[in-house]
Each structure stands twice: as structure tokens, then as C-alpha cells.
Amino acid sequence: MDSLEIARILQGYNPWWSGRPMGAVSDIYRRDYYHLRSLVESPDYRAIVISGPRQVGKTTLVQQLVRWTLSRQNEREETLYEPKRILYATPELIASDESKSRVNPLSALLFAYEDLILEEKLTALSEKTILFIDEIQTVKNWAAIVKPYLDASPKLLKLVITGSSRLSLMEDSSEKLPGRHLPYILLPLKFIDRLRFKHENFDELRELSGPEGFRKTLIDGITSGNMDSVYKHAARISLHLENKGMLKEVQSELSKHLICGGYPEIVLNEDALFQYRRFRTYVSDIVSKDLEHSRRPDIAQRLLINLAKSNAQQLTESELRANTYGEGQGSPTTIQKYLENLEQLAIVRRIYRNKSNKNPGQRKPKVYFCDSGLRNSMLGYLNGEVSEEEMGQLGETVALDHLLRFLFKLRGHIGNVYFDRPDDQGKEVDFVVRGQRDNLILGIEVKYKNSHQEDIAGLRELKNRNPRMFSLVLTKNLLKVEDNSILYLPLWLFLASA
């Protein structure tokens, strides 16, 4: 494929170069969109690398950013970018020809763009130019290819890059682009995004997470220890939604979120057969395309099923190996690589025992799926009745996912999350968060069921040992403060604040 052919393909993907409007793009915006917009606008980052699982919405998000970039104007109401200085492309457009040519598809795309469209070199730009390159994980050594452009035009060139969350993608960007890029992980939709996608009167819910909304109150409460202000704000929101007749709708969407998860296609299409088919495709792609070292798709599939069965439970690598390969079979190294790769892909995550506990170093972490729907699809739980115990584990799974996102808002980084059990016979606390001074700042028990009063002995004991720790019980519908020391908060309200 020569440069002229490539340029013609690029014209089709960038209609605004010819004065034609951009094609249809979703008008439903997840919260990540607004955050990424500010990052694209910021002069602090020359390249933004957006990674995440397949089908999580990276392409839709980038297309929304392209549309926004096309509309941006300066104070004189002049467009900030000439249309031809906004490129949207994916190397897969010509990747099939890579085997027939020694030319890297990304290099070929950029050469055709600068030679036949831009009519100047990307290393010698005269005006601001922005490149949106989608699905870059198919390109070998992509960071080495874009680095010279970033070095030569540091103030005029910006790149927004997406790719599946493969280990090689992040390693390549970190090694070749130190100090020049910002890695950004895009995960399945948060609960507040599900409400945004599904709720016609979303404006009624803005107080949950706006600049002065409940999220800020909760962050301030954890930081200052002011539990009363958090309770009062939570009560006001609950009463408001109940008076508007919206509380049952929010609780209904929570049940769907626990069972079906947050992949955008799954949220927007509630047909059970469609959901099963899409999840089957997701799992097939993970097994056959994303697990970098896997030579046995059947083993990888079995591993995922065993992880799904063990979700929210402690699991040793030896137990997982025996369940996957058979007793005495399989390699410990291979199992470890599988787990590391699945974590890098944001499919599962592991949390370890609080390091102040006895024998905290034993390698028996609790394993959680990052998306409850993906996990449930592997066990046939997308429709039909789910037991209260199972719903409790799903509540714990989704709570951890949102806790990690919430901590980013609280502290600017993910933070150190553990589970707590003083000894092997002690009462467990689902999640504890250690602060920058290694002190316990937050303890959380998830009790998504109708009765839970007798189940929080572990949290009470931990609170007695750490009086300054903010103690939170996430419930199905109970909101109260116990002894001025433990806040009971409905799970939906915590999730919506993340």
C-alpha cells in the first residue's frame, strides 16, 4: 500500500479535512471524558496513553475528544486547530500489509499524513497539531516511532494514544517516553456513569458527585474525621430522591450493576442473550489475543472460571494451579504470569493482608474481578435469582473497584488497600486503607444484605485499636451513625460518590 492509498483511507476517517461533518458519535459522556479533556488541554503532557480492557469504550471516548477538539476556539472565536491538524487514525487500517512490507504501519501512516495532507514535517511544525492514534498495541516499538516527533516539536505537537492494557504497551511507553507522557487507565463504567447513561433525569443526581456534592463531603469527612456532616448530607440526598420517587430506580440500577457490570454495550443493551454473546466475545479475546504468553486457550479459560468461582475469597497460587491443571500438574511460574498479566489487563486484582497482622507476608491474597458482569457471565449469573450471599460478594467486588477510584480523588493516587484479619482465627475486615504515614485512615465492611448487625465485630475491634480511623459499613439500605464511631451508608451512595 503506497502513501497515496493510505492518504485516501485517512481522508475517509477524517472527513473534516474536506469540510464534511464528523460521523455520528455518542452524546452520552462518561466522567472520564471531562477529565481527559482537561488533560488534553493542559500543556503539561505531550502524550496521553489511554489503556484499558477491550470493549471498555476507548474508541468512543477518543472520537468524542476529536469532536471536542474540532469545536475548540480561542478568545477571538478562532478555532485552535486547523481541521487538517487534527488526525484520527488506527494502524489497523493498513496493519494487514505489514507482513508484506518492512515499513511499520504507524510510520507509514504518519509519513503519508505529513507528506500528502499536512504538507510539512511533524518534526518541523509551524502550528499546533494533535494526533489521535487508536489501538496502537498492534504496532511494534510504537513509542520509539513517536518519540522523535515529540522531541522535535514539544510545544506544537500533542498525541492521544489508546491501546489494550497489555504489559508491553505500558512498558514501551515508560521506557521510551519518560517525563513526556501520562498513562491513563480506562475501566468499565462506574455506577454514577451507569446512572448517567440510563437515567433520563440525571440532573437530579448531580449532587452525588459534583464539585460540592457528596463525594467532597465524604472526602472531607474521612480527612477530618467529621462523621456527622457525612451522615447529614447522605440523609438529605436520600430524602430528596425518595420524595422525587427516584430512590427505587437508583436501587434497581445498583442491582443491575452488581450482576451485569459496567461494560458500556452491556449497560445500554439489557437483552440477556446479547449480553451473554458479548461477554463470550470479550473472554475469547482475552484468552486468544491478550494473554501474551498463553499457548493453551483451554487452560486460560479454565483459569478464568476458577478465578470467577473464587471471587472475593482468599486463594493461594498452589490451589489455583491444582484447580486449573489438576493435582501436581502445571507450573507455579506460569500461574504467576497469568495472574500478573490478568492484573495488567485490568481483568482481576489481588489485595493482600494488612501488613500489621500476624504472618502478613503469606501469599494468600483475596482475588476480585474488576468487572462483576464479566465474572458473572462465566458462571451463568446474568439472569435469574442470585442468593443473598452471592449478592454480598458482588457488593464487595464493586465496592473495591469504586474504593480504588475514590482513593484517587482522595489522595491523588490509588493508595494501599488491604484486608484485615489480626490472626487466622480473627474477625476479618473487608478493606482497610493505609495513609501516607502508614497509618490506617479508613476501614470498610460491605454488608449488602438485610441483617448485618452481628457481622461487624472485626471492624469494631479494629476501630478500638485505631481510634482515628474512619469506619464505614456499606449496607443495602441502612443509614445511621453508631456510637459516634461507625457510619452505616447505603452502598449505592458510596458507589455514586466514587
N, C-alpha and C positions, 0 to 999 in steps of 0.2 A: 504494500500500500504506500503510494507516494504522498508527498506533502499536500498536493492539491486535493487528493481524495480525502485526506484527513481534515483539511480545512473545510471541505464541503460538509463533512459529518459534524464538525464543530458548529458550523452555521446553523444546522438543524437543531442543535442542543442550546444554542444561544440566539434565539430569534430577534432579540432586542438589537443585535448588531445591524439588522436590516430594517429597523424601525417597527417591527411587529411586536405585539404584546407577548409577555411570558405566558406559557400554558397554565392550565388550572393547577393551583396549589392549595392545599388545605388552609382554611381560615381558622382552624382551631389550634391555638398556640399553647404548648406546654410551658411550664415555668422556665425550663432550661433555655428556651428561645430568648427570653428577655435578658437572662444573664449572659448568654453568648453574644447577644447584640452589643452589650456594653464592652465585652472583651474585644470584639472586632473593632469597635470604635476607639478603643484605648491604644495609645502609641507605645505602650509598654511591651506589647507582644507582637513579634513579626510573623510568627506562625502559631496557629492553634490546631492541635492534633486531637480530633474527637474520635474516641474509640468506644466500643460497646458491643454487646451481643448482636447477632444477626436479627433483622426484622424489628429492632427496637425503635426505629424511626429516625435514623441518622440522615438518610437521603431526604425525607420530608423536611426535616429541620434545616438542612443546608439550603434546600430550594426556597424555604421561607426567608432565610438570611439573604439569599441572592435577590429576592423580590424587594426586601427592605433596602438593600444596598442600592438598587436601581432607583429608589424613590428618595434617597437622601439628598438634602440640599444644604447649602451654606447660608450665611446671614443675608446674602444678596439674592437668595432664592435661585441660586445656580446649582446644578447637580454637582455633587462632589466627585463623581466618577463619570467619565465619558462612557457610553454604552460598550464600546469595544475594549474598554479597560476592565471589564468585568467578565471573567472567563468561568464557565461551569463545564466540567468535563469529568469523565471517568476513563481511566486507562483501559478498562474492559472493552471500550469501543473498538480498539484495534489489538487487544491482547491476543486474539486468536492468530494473528500474523507474527507474533513474537518468535514462534518456533521456526519460522521460515526466514527470519532476519536476525541479524546481530544487533539491531537497533532496539534499545529499551523503549517500550510503548510510551512511557511518560516523557522520555527525551524526544521521541518523535512528535508527540502532541505539542509540547512546548515549542519545539522548533517550527512546526507548521503555524502555530499561533503567532509567534513573533515575526516570522518571515512573511506570511501572507495576510494576516489580519491586523496585527498591531503595527507592523512596518517599522519596528525598531527593536533593538535587543533588550531583553529583560535585565541584562547586566548594565544597560545604559539608558535607563528610563528618563523621560522628560516630565512625566506626570504620574499621579497616584494610580496604581494598578492593583487589582485584587484577584487572586486566583482561588477558585473553589474546586478542589480535586477530590472526587468521591471514590470510595472503595479502593484506596491506594494499596491495600495489603497484597494485591495481586502483583505488585511491582517489586522486583529485587533492587535493593540498595537505593530506595527512593529518597532517603534523607541525603545521601551523598549527591544525588542529582539536583536537589533544590537548594542545597547549601550555598553554592557559588552565587546563585541569584540573590539570596538573602544577604550575603556578604557585600555584593556589589551595589545593591540598591536598598540599604537598610531603612531609609525614611520614605521611600516611594512604593515599595512592594510589600504586600501582605498576602499570606497564604492561610487558607482554611482547609484542613485536610481531614478526611474521615477514613476509618478502616475498622474491620472487626478487631476485637480486643485480643489479638494474638500477642504472645510473648515477643515475637520477633519485631512486631510493629513498634512496641514501646522501647525495646532495647535499641532499635535502629535510631529512633528519634532522640533518645537520651544520649547516645554515643556521638551522633553526628551534629546535633543541634543544641549543644549545651548553652543555656542562657538565652537562646533565641526563640524558644517555643514554650507553649503552655499545654500540657496534657490535660484533657477533659474527658471523663468517662460518662457516657450517656447510658442510663439504665432504664428498665421498664418504667412506665408511668407511676408516679406517686399517687396516693389516694386523692389528694387535692386536684391532681390533673384528671383523674377519672371523673370527679365531680364537675370539673370544668368542661370535659368532653361530653358528659351525659346530661348535665343539669341545665335546663333552659333558663332558670333564674339564678345563674351563678353569682350575679352581683349581690345577692342576699348573703352569700357565703364569704365575701371578701374579708370580713373582719377576722376570719380564721388565720390568715397568713399575710395580710398586708403590712405596710411599714409600721403601723401602730396596732397591728392585730394581735391575736392570741399568741402567736409564735414569739413575738417580742416580750409579751408578759411572762411567758414560760421561761424564756432565756434569762430575763431579769430576775425571776423568782429563784431559779437554780443558782444564779450567780450571787444573789444577796441573801438567799435563804428565806425570802418572804413568801411563804406558802399561802397566806390569807389572800393576797392580791390575785394569785393564780386561781384560787377557788372562786372568788367573786366574779372574775372575768369569765371563767368557764360556765358558771351558773347563769350569767347574763346571756351568753351565746345560746346555751341550751334552751332557756326560756324563750328567747327570740325565735328560734327555729321551731319550737313546739307551737307557739302562738301563730306562726305562719303556716302551720301544717306541713312543715318540711322535714321534721326530725325523723319520721319513719322512712322517708325517701333516702335520707343520708345513711340511716342504719341498714336499709336494704342494699344500697350500693356497697356498703362495707362487707356484707355477706358475699356479694358477688366478687369483690376484690380479693377476699380471703381464698375463695375457691378458684377463680379464673385468672387472677393475677393482673399484671399491668402492661402486657404487650399491646400496642395500640390497635392492631387488627382485631385482637380478641375482645378488647373493651368495646369497640364500635360494632361488632357483629356478635350477637348473643346466641346465634344458632349453634346448638351443641355439636352437630355433625361437622359444621365448618370449623369450629374450634378444635375438635379432635384432629381433623386433617391438617390444619395449620401447625398445631403443636407437633404432629408426626413429622412434618417437613422440617421444623426447627431442630428436632432431635436428630433427624437424619443428617442434616447439615453439620451439626456439632460433631457427630461421630465420624462422618466421612471427610469433612473439609477442615475442621477447626482444631481437632486434637492432633497436634503436629507430629507426634511420634507414633501414633496408633497404626498398627498393621493388622489389627484384629477388630473390625467393627462390631462383631458379636460380643467380644469381651467388653468393649467400651459401652455398648448398650446395656449389658448386664450390670456393669459397674454403676451406671446412672440409675438403674432400677433399684439396686441395693442402697444407694445413697438416698433415693426417694423414700424407701421404706424406713431408713434410719434418720430421717429429717428431724431436727431439734433434739437429737439424742447424742450421747457420748458414743464414740466409735473409735476403736484402735485400727491402725492400718493392717494389723495381722488379721483381725476379724473381717475387715472389708476384703482382704485378699482371699481368705478362706471362702467367704460367701460368693465371691466372684469367680474364682478359678477352681475351687474345690480344696479340701483339706490337704495341706502340704504342697500345694501347687502354686505357680505364679511367682513373680519376683517382687520383693519388697521395693526395689528401686523403681520398677515400672508403676506400681500403685502410687508411690510418692509423686512420680512425674505426672501421672494422670491427675491427681489432686491439685498439684501446683498449676497445671495447665487449665483445669476447670475453674480455679480461682482467678487466674489471669483473664479468662474469658468472661468473668462475672456470671458464671452459672451456679457455682456453690461458694460458700465461705465457711471458714472454720474460726471458732473462738475458743480460747484456752482458759484454764482455771486461773482464778485470781492468784497472782504470784505471792501474796501474803499468806495463802493457805498452805497446809502441810502438803508436801510432795507435789508442788505446783508444776514441776517440770515433766511429770509423766505425760507422755504423748497420747492422751485420750481426749481430744477436743470434741466439742459439740459441732455437728455439721448441719448447715442450713442451706436450702436452695435460695438463690437471690430472688427468684420469682415463684410464688406459690402455685400459680397456674401451670407453669412448666412442670413442676414437681407433681401436681395432682393429675395431670394428663397421663403421666407414666403409670399411674396406679388406677386409672379409671374413675377418678373422683370429680369429674367436671359437672356431672348432673346426678341427681338422686340425693338421698339423705346422707348427711355426714354426721357422725357421732359428736357429742359434746366434747369428748376427749380429743378427737381429731381436730375439731374447730379450735380448741385451746392451743394445740400445737401450731396450727396455721396462724392464729393470732400472734403467737410468739415469733414465728418466722417473719411475718410482715412487720411486726414491731421492731425487730432487729434491723431490718432493711431501712426503715424510716429513722431509727435511732442514729444510725451511721450518717445519714443525710442531715439530720437535725444537728449533730455534733459539728458538722462542717459550718453551719450557721453560727453555732455557739462559740466555737473556738478557732475557726479558720482552717481546721484540718480534721481528718477523720477521728482521731482520738484513739485511746486504748480501751477497748471493751473486752470484758472477761465475764465468765460466770463465776459465782462464788459458792464454795462449799468448804467450811473450815477443815473438815476431815471426811473420810469416806463414809461415815455414818451421819454426818451433819446435815442440817436442812439447807437446801440449795436456794440461791437467789439467781433468777434468770440472767440478769445483766448488771454489771457494775462498771462504772466509768472512772478511770483514774485521771486526775488532773495533771497539769504541767509540773507540779511539785510532787507528783506521785501519790497525792492524797486522794481518797475516794470522794468524788463530788456528787455522784448520782448512783442510786440503786433502784432497779426496776424489777417488779414482779408482774407477769402477764397472767391475768385470771379472767379469760374470756368465757365466763360461764355464770350461771345464776347464783351460785353459792361459792364463796371463796374465803370467808372469814377465818376459817381454821387453817388456811393454806399459806399464810404469810409469816409463820413463825421465824423462818430464816431471815426475812427482811427486818423483822423487829429486832432480832439478835444482832444483826449487822449494824442497825441504826444505834443500838446501845453501845456498840464498840466504836462507832464513828458518828458522834452526835451532830457534827456539822454537815453530814451527808444529806442531800435532798432525797427523800424516799417517796417513790411513786408506785402505785398499784394501778395497772391498766385493766379496766373492767369492761363488762358488756354494756352496762347502763348505769352503774352506781357512781355518784359524785358526792364526795364528802371529805372532811378532814378528821382524822382520828388522833386524839390526844395532842393536837397541835404539832404532830411529828410525821404523820404519813398522809399523803394525799391520794385519794381514790379518784381516778379520772377515766371517763369513757374512752375506750381505745380509738374510736373514730375521731375524737377531738385531738388526741395526741398525733395521730397519723396526718390529720389535716394541717397541723402546725409545722410539719417537717419540711 
